[in-house]
Amino acid sequence: MLSPEMRTRLRQIGSNLQVARKKRKISVKQAAEKMGTSLSSVRRMELGDPAVRIETYLAALEVYQLDHTLHFAAPEDDRIGLALEKQRLPQRIRSRKEKRLDF
């Protein structure tokens, strides 16, 4: 189940995709054909319906040539992961002593 915040974000993504489609003067029917999905899936995607498959969103990004903007869950953007990684760094690093072999 999605939180209210995530539902809002999904609706915003759908709205953004609808604007992109309209700017390109592509009808819902044309978008559905190019994306390989149904008209209802495109309409539901543009409304931010969480039941729409992620493949539909990805297809829309590709059709509207927005796939270069997809920067989703990139490790360098993971603030919590980076903070946890930093906490695990050692406080100090000891140099290794070279072993001398006396013969």
Secondary structure as GFF3:
##gff-version 3
##sequence-region A 1 103
A	DSSP	alpha_helix	4	23	.	.	.	ID=ss1
A	DSSP	alpha_helix	28	35	.	.	.	ID=ss2
A	DSSP	alpha_helix	39	47	.	.	.	ID=ss3
A	DSSP	alpha_helix	54	63	.	.	.	ID=ss4
A	DSSP	three_ten_helix	67	69	.	.	.	ID=ss5
A	DSSP	three_ten_helix	75	77	.	.	.	ID=ss6
A	DSSP	alpha_helix	79	87	.	.	.	ID=ss7
###
